[in-house]
């Protein structure tokens, strides 16, 4: 029996149990950390990019905005450090999009610069500016007519509501 207690494998097992008990006590007294699956869930959540309209994962927001809208990316970094939460980053991106649109309208319509000159001043591709203005104009609701328009007959179709009068003019029947 003495021989069993002195074996190195049993000594290791008892020291291992003591270490495990110490670790359990330390875990109980340590502050609770948010479980990893919740943190990953927030990082994997999808958000709609205000600059291009694509669905973007939260953890790739920074890289996406750097490629999609470098002007908005720079706007967010000017305000300070990159936001920790993805929804904060996209909220800041929306503000940056509004600022870029205001700058584009000033350059294009007030100063009369061509697309290329405005893109050069803002430091973005021309396609980015055209898309920005197109998305803004698509947000404007079209005005509806209160009355429905009359249907016109197709070319070559016979119109039964008009008839030819003796003097050669058309009259409504």
DRENKETI-215725 format. One record per residue: x, y, z of N, C-alpha, C in turn; chain. Coordinates in steps of 0.1 Angstrom, whole numbers, always signed. Example, Ala and Ser with C-alpha at 12.3 -4.5 7.8 and 13.67 -1.06 7.14 Angstrom:
2
+132 -57 +78 +123 -45 +78 +132 -33 +78 A
+128 -22 +71 +137 -11 +71 +129 +0 +79 A
END
This chain:
173
+8 -12 +0 +0 +0 +0 +9 +12 +0 A
+19 +12 +8 +28 +24 +8 +34 +26 -6 A
+37 +16 -12 +43 +16 -26 +33 +24 -35 A
+20 +22 -34 +10 +29 -43 +10 +44 -40 A
+10 +48 -27 +10 +62 -24 +22 +69 -29 A
+33 +62 -29 +45 +69 -33 +47 +69 -49 A
+38 +64 -56 +40 +63 -71 +39 +78 -76 A
+47 +81 -86 +46 +95 -91 +33 +98 -98 A
+26 +89 -104 +13 +92 -110 +3 +96 -100 A
+2 +90 -89 -7 +93 -78 -4 +107 -72 A
+9 +110 -71 +13 +123 -65 +8 +134 -75 A
+10 +131 -88 +6 +141 -98 -9 +143 -97 A
-17 +132 -95 -32 +133 -95 -36 +141 -83 A
-30 +139 -71 -34 +147 -60 -31 +162 -61 A
-19 +165 -67 -16 +179 -69 -25 +185 -80 A
-29 +177 -89 -38 +182 -100 -51 +186 -94 A
-56 +177 -84 -69 +180 -78 -68 +193 -70 A
-57 +195 -63 -56 +207 -55 -56 +220 -64 A
-49 +218 -75 -48 +230 -85 -62 +232 -91 A
-70 +222 -93 -83 +224 -99 -92 +230 -89 A
-91 +226 -76 -99 +232 -65 -96 +247 -64 A
-83 +251 -65 -79 +264 -64 -84 +273 -76 A
-84 +267 -87 -89 +273 -99 -104 +276 -98 A
-111 +266 -93 -126 +268 -91 -129 +279 -82 A
-121 +280 -71 -124 +291 -61 -121 +304 -68 A
-110 +305 -76 -107 +317 -82 -118 +321 -92 A
-123 +312 -100 -134 +315 -109 -146 +320 -102 A
-149 +314 -90 -161 +319 -83 -160 +333 -78 A
-148 +337 -75 -146 +351 -70 -144 +361 -81 A
-140 +356 -93 -137 +365 -104 -150 +371 -110 A
-149 +383 -115 -161 +389 -121 -166 +382 -134 A
-179 +381 -136 -184 +373 -147 -181 +381 -160 A
-176 +373 -170 -174 +378 -183 -185 +374 -192 A
-189 +382 -201 -200 +378 -210 -195 +366 -218 A
-204 +356 -219 -200 +344 -226 -196 +346 -241 A
-187 +338 -246 -181 +340 -259 -192 +340 -270 A
-201 +331 -269 -211 +329 -279 -220 +342 -281 A
-222 +349 -270 -229 +362 -271 -221 +372 -278 A
-208 +373 -275 -200 +383 -281 -199 +380 -296 A
-197 +367 -300 -197 +363 -314 -210 +366 -321 A
-221 +364 -314 -234 +367 -319 -236 +382 -323 A
-231 +391 -315 -231 +405 -318 -222 +408 -330 A
-210 +402 -330 -201 +404 -341 -206 +398 -354 A
-214 +387 -354 -219 +381 -366 -232 +387 -370 A
-238 +396 -363 -251 +402 -367 -249 +409 -380 A
-260 +409 -388 -259 +416 -401 -266 +430 -400 A
-260 +439 -406 -264 +453 -407 -265 +457 -421 A
-274 +467 -424 -274 +472 -438 -265 +484 -438 A
-256 +484 -448 -247 +495 -450 -254 +507 -455 A
-253 +519 -449 -260 +531 -454 -254 +536 -466 A
-242 +532 -470 -235 +537 -481 -238 +530 -494 A
-239 +517 -493 -242 +509 -506 -255 +501 -505 A
-260 +499 -493 -272 +491 -491 -270 +476 -490 A
-258 +471 -490 -255 +457 -488 -256 +453 -474 A
-259 +440 -472 -259 +434 -458 -244 +431 -455 A
-240 +436 -443 -226 +434 -438 -226 +428 -424 A
-217 +419 -422 -215 +414 -408 -209 +424 -400 A
-212 +424 -387 -207 +434 -378 -192 +434 -376 A
-186 +422 -377 -171 +422 -375 -164 +427 -387 A
-170 +427 -399 -163 +432 -411 -167 +446 -415 A
-174 +453 -406 -179 +467 -409 -167 +476 -412 A
-157 +476 -405 -145 +485 -407 -139 +483 -421 A
-137 +470 -425 -131 +467 -437 -140 +470 -449 A
-153 +467 -447 -163 +470 -457 -164 +485 -460 A
-165 +493 -449 -166 +508 -451 -153 +514 -457 A
-142 +507 -454 -129 +512 -460 -129 +510 -475 A
-136 +500 -480 -136 +497 -494 -148 +504 -501 A
-159 +503 -494 -172 +508 -500 -172 +523 -500 A
-169 +530 -489 -170 +544 -488 -158 +550 -480 A
-146 +552 -487 -135 +557 -479 -137 +570 -473 A
-145 +578 -479 -148 +592 -473 -155 +590 -460 A
-165 +581 -459 -172 +579 -446 -163 +572 -436 A
-155 +563 -440 -145 +557 -431 -136 +567 -425 A
-131 +577 -433 -123 +587 -428 -131 +596 -418 A
-144 +599 -421 -152 +607 -413 -154 +601 -399 A
-156 +587 -399 -157 +580 -386 -144 +581 -378 A
-133 +579 -384 -120 +580 -377 -117 +594 -373 A
-122 +604 -380 -119 +618 -375 -126 +621 -362 A
-138 +615 -360 -146 +617 -348 -139 +611 -336 A
-130 +602 -338 -123 +595 -327 -120 +581 -330 A
-119 +572 -320 -116 +558 -322 -128 +551 -329 A
-125 +540 -335 -136 +532 -342 -145 +527 -331 A
-159 +528 -333 -168 +524 -323 -167 +509 -321 A
-169 +505 -308 -167 +490 -304 -179 +482 -310 A
-191 +488 -309 -203 +480 -314 -206 +483 -329 A
-209 +473 -336 -212 +475 -351 -223 +484 -353 A
-234 +484 -345 -245 +493 -348 -241 +508 -346 A
-232 +510 -336 -226 +524 -335 -218 +528 -347 A
-211 +519 -352 -203 +522 -364 -212 +525 -376 A
-223 +518 -378 -232 +521 -389 -240 +533 -387 A
-243 +537 -374 -249 +549 -371 -240 +561 -375 A
-227 +560 -371 -217 +570 -375 -216 +571 -390 A
-216 +559 -397 -215 +559 -411 -227 +566 -418 A
-239 +565 -412 -250 +572 -417 -248 +587 -416 A
-242 +592 -405 -239 +606 -404 -229 +610 -414 A
-219 +602 -416 -208 +605 -426 -214 +605 -440 A
-224 +597 -443 -230 +597 -456 -238 +610 -458 A
-244 +615 -448 -251 +628 -449 -241 +639 -452 A
-230 +639 -444 -220 +649 -446 -214 +648 -460 A
-211 +636 -465 -206 +635 -479 -216 +640 -489 A
-228 +637 -487 -238 +641 -497 -239 +656 -497 A
-239 +663 -485 -239 +677 -485 -227 +683 -492 A
-215 +677 -490 -203 +682 -497 -204 +680 -512 A
-209 +669 -516 -211 +666 -530 -221 +676 -537 A
-232 +679 -530 -241 +689 -536 -235 +703 -537 A
-227 +706 -527 -220 +719 -527 -211 +720 -539 A
-203 +709 -541 -193 +710 -552 -199 +709 -565 A
-209 +701 -567 -215 +699 -580 -225 +710 -584 A
-233 +714 -575 -244 +723 -579 -241 +738 -575 A
-235 +740 -564 -232 +754 -561 -219 +759 -568 A
-209 +751 -567 -196 +755 -574 -195 +751 -588 A
-204 +742 -593 -205 +738 -607 -193 +730 -612 A
-187 +722 -603 -175 +714 -607 -180 +701 -614 A
-173 +697 -624 -176 +684 -630 -174 +672 -621 A
-179 +660 -625 -178 +648 -616 -164 +645 -612 A
-155 +646 -622 -141 +642 -620 -134 +651 -610 A
-137 +664 -611 -131 +674 -602 -136 +672 -587 A
-149 +670 -586 -155 +668 -573 -150 +655 -567 A
-148 +645 -575 -143 +632 -570 -128 +634 -565 A
-121 +641 -573 -107 +644 -569 -106 +652 -556 A
-115 +662 -554 -115 +670 -542 -119 +661 -530 A
-129 +653 -532 -134 +644 -520 -125 +632 -518 A
-117 +629 -528 -108 +617 -526 -115 +604 -528 A
-125 +603 -536 -133 +591 -539 -135 +589 -554 A
-138 +576 -558 -140 +574 -572 -153 +581 -577 A
-154 +584 -590 -166 +591 -595 -178 +582 -593 A
-177 +569 -595 -188 +560 -593 -194 +561 -579 A
-186 +563 -569 -191 +565 -556 -200 +577 -555 A
-196 +588 -561 -203 +600 -561 -217 +599 -568 A
-216 +593 -580 -228 +591 -588 -238 +582 -580 A
-233 +572 -574 -242 +563 -566 -248 +570 -554 A
-240 +578 -548 -245 +586 -536 -256 +595 -540 A
-255 +602 -551 -265 +611 -556 -277 +604 -561 A
-275 +592 -567 -286 +584 -572 -295 +578 -561 A
-288 +573 -550 -295 +568 -539 -303 +579 -532 A
-297 +591 -531 -304 +602 -525 -317 +606 -533 A
-316 +606 -546 -327 +610 -554 -338 +599 -554 A
-334 +587 -552 -344 +576 -551 -352 +577 -539 A
-347 +583 -528 -355 +585 -516 -366 +595 -517 A
-366 +603 -527 -376 +613 -529 -389 +606 -535 A
-400 +608 -528 -413 +602 -532 -418 +610 -544 A
-423 +603 -554 -429 +609 -566 -443 +614 -562 A
-447 +625 -569 -460 +631 -566 -470 +624 -574 A
-481 +620 -568 -492 +613 -576 -502 +623 -580 A
-508 +620 -592 -519 +629 -596 -532 +624 -589 A
-540 +634 -584 -552 +630 -577 -562 +624 -586 A
-562 +627 -599 -572 +621 -609 -564 +611 -618 A
-571 +600 -621 -565 +591 -630 -565 +596 -644 A
-554 +593 -652 -553 +598 -666 -562 +589 -675 A
-567 +595 -686 -575 +588 -695 -566 +579 -703 A
-570 +567 -706 -563 +558 -715 -563 +562 -729 A
-552 +563 -736 -552 +566 -750 -551 +554 -758 A
-558 +554 -769 -557 +542 -778 -543 +540 -784 A
-540 +528 -786 -527 +525 -792 -527 +529 -806 A
-515 +531 -812 -514 +535 -825 -520 +524 -834 A
-528 +528 -843 -534 +519 -853 -548 +514 -847 A
-551 +516 -835 -563 +511 -829 -574 +521 -833 A
-586 +516 -834 -598 +524 -838 -604 +530 -825 A
-606 +543 -825 -612 +550 -814 -627 +552 -817 A
-635 +546 -809 -650 +546 -811 -656 +559 -805 A
-650 +566 -797 -656 +578 -791 -655 +590 -800 A
-648 +590 -811 -646 +601 -820 -653 +598 -833 A
-658 +608 -840 -664 +605 -853 -660 +617 -862 A
-660 +614 -875 -656 +624 -885 -668 +633 -889 A
-666 +646 -887 -677 +655 -891 -676 +659 -905 A
-686 +665 -912 -686 +668 -926 -675 +678 -930 A
-671 +687 -921 -661 +697 -924 -647 +691 -923 A
-645 +679 -919 -632 +672 -918 -626 +672 -904 A
-633 +678 -894 -628 +678 -881 -633 +666 -873 A
-627 +663 -862 -632 +652 -853 -641 +657 -842 A
-651 +650 -839 -660 +654 -828 -662 +642 -819 A
-663 +645 -806 -665 +635 -796 -680 +631 -796 A
-682 +618 -796 -696 +612 -796 -701 +610 -782 A
END
